[in-house]
Amino acid sequence: MRKRFVSFDEYYNLIANADCLLVLTNKDDCFQSGAYEALAVEIPMVISDTNALLNYFSSSAVYSSHIPAEIKSNILYAVENNEYFRNEIRKI
């Protein structure tokens, strides 16, 4: 099976038109590219609940463990509070 990669324009359009980006890691000191991309296009994000991410992204993100029910709840919260998170993102 041949892998298909999307072009930069396709990728940008996907994230720029998303309701929310989910970007999780299991590393405590990892800064996530997907979270920076969410900032760039002002899309609410659900990211891992780590000190490093909390210190940088502060109130501009929803923080989550890797428990499926919590992830679902946090995605819904981010989408429902879209304008709040977009305003917080603009502050960064």
C-alpha positions in Angstrom: 0.0 0.0 0.0 1.3 3.4 -1.0 1.3 6.2 1.6 -0.4 9.4 0.6 0.6 12.7 2.1 -1.4 15.9 1.8 0.1 19.0 0.4 0.8 22.0 2.7 -2.2 23.8 1.3 -4.5 20.8 2.0 -3.0 20.4 5.5 -3.4 24.1 6.3 -7.0 24.1 5.1 -7.8 21.0 7.3 -6.5 22.6 10.5 -7.7 26.1 9.7 -11.3 24.8 9.3 -11.3 22.4 12.2 -13.5 22.9 15.2 -10.7 21.8 17.5 -7.3 20.2 17.3 -6.5 17.2 19.6 -2.7 17.0 20.2 -1.6 14.6 22.9 1.8 13.3 24.1 2.9 11.0 26.8 6.1 13.0 27.4 6.2 15.5 30.2 8.7 17.9 28.6 7.5 17.8 25.0 6.2 20.8 23.2 3.9 19.8 20.5 4.0 21.1 16.9 0.3 20.6 16.5 -0.4 23.0 19.4 1.7 25.7 17.8 -0.2 25.1 14.6 -3.5 25.5 16.4 -2.2 28.9 17.7 -1.2 30.0 14.3 -4.7 29.5 12.9 -6.6 30.4 16.2 -8.2 27.0 16.5 -9.2 25.7 20.0 -7.0 22.8 21.2 -7.1 19.9 23.6 -3.5 19.1 24.7 -1.9 16.9 27.2 -2.0 17.9 30.8 1.7 18.5 31.5 3.4 21.3 33.4 5.5 22.4 30.3 2.4 22.8 28.1 0.4 24.5 30.9 3.2 27.0 31.5 3.4 27.9 27.9 -0.2 27.7 26.6 -1.9 28.8 29.9 -5.6 29.5 29.4 -5.5 29.2 25.6 -6.0 25.4 25.7 -8.0 22.6 27.3 -5.8 20.2 29.1 -6.6 16.5 29.2 -5.4 13.1 30.4 -5.4 10.2 27.9 -8.6 8.7 29.3 -11.1 8.4 26.4 -14.1 9.8 28.3 -12.1 12.8 29.5 -10.8 13.4 26.0 -14.3 13.4 24.6 -15.6 15.7 27.3 -12.7 18.1 26.7 -13.2 18.2 23.0 -16.8 19.0 23.4 -15.9 21.7 25.9 -13.4 23.3 23.6 -15.8 23.3 20.7 -18.7 24.7 22.8 -16.4 27.5 24.1 -14.8 28.3 20.8 -14.8 32.1 21.0 -13.4 32.1 24.5 -10.4 29.9 23.4 -9.9 31.9 20.2 -9.7 35.1 22.4 -7.2 33.4 24.7 -5.1 32.3 21.8 -4.9 35.8 20.5 -3.4 36.9 23.8 -0.4 34.7 23.2 
